[in-house]
Amino acid sequence: MSSVQPFGISDDDRRPPVSDLLEVAQRGLGAKPKRLPSWLFYDELGSALFERICEQPEYYLTRCETALMEEHAASIADTLGSDVRLVEYGSGNARKTRLLLQHLHAPVAYIPVEISPEPLRQSVERLAMEFPRLPLQPLCADFSKPLRLPIPPRAPRRTVVYFPGSTIGNFENREAAVLLRKMRNEMGDGGGILIGVDLKKDQAVIEAAYNDRAGVTADFTLNMLARLNREIGSNFELSAFGHRAHYNPMAGRIETHIVSRRDQQVKIGRASVPFRADEAIQVEYSCKYSLEDFAALAAKAGLAVLRVWTDPQQMFSVQYLVRASTLTR
Ligand code: AVJ
């Protein structure tokens, strides 16, 4: 069947061209206060640095979520039911996905959605060897935009969007609701969302996770400037900037900034952008939720929390959301 392409990546042609990078940088650094979008972290080096963050002792998120998946994969698979079409947003290294795929009952297809084609191709190649009977339908696209999902090889009982890693935390409340609402549309009436959500906890524990002693997170943060130097020819002097991540308890989020160590000028295309000493570029929010906070966010998007899997210390949670209307009907 032509719609099932084990190694063919369907390309969503509505993806924005990468050449807009200069414009993104100019707009963000012209704003007050200065800001740059967190997706800029993830070029090849940035993605590798993020993998190393996940191995740092302070970064509890990945370890907790993987442990939850190891312990509960069977019960999660039972909750999702048989003949699921699994759509993963931002498929990364797919370690947690494997645990899920191993337990799913007669999955119809797995659709990893990833903006960078090379990592997508590599992960699909490996999955094809490990799951030879599972139809793989990779989609190269920006998951924050409406997706054109490939035609499934047979009729699924339901479409489940998998969004692990607490990536939802990178979106402010309003945008998070918009993204969940978009998933709700894509999964259809009987569908669901399986989502990893980091939980509120002791401030020192959260701050340590974003300020690891080995300095990998600082390298990850500053790679954003290195990437701009590589790709748009800006001249950020990396030693003249620093990484800062603080927990804002009122907003319930880590706020990461790149801070200028001194007065300086940086060339961005033809423009020269001034920085004062201690001036900050806002680069990332990582929102933390209580179970109640997240249920309220889900409700804003017309979703209800059907199940929550969490550890005894409530460090992290994996949650299954369905359309709110399907519960009351
Ligand atoms: C991949 C978005 C979940 O916010 O914890 C890790 C990214 N930034 N350390 C997070 C990140 C700094 C991470 N997410």
Residues whose N, C-alpha, C, O or C-beta is under 5 A from the ligand:
A	BS01	AVJ	I53 G165 S166 T167 N170 S286
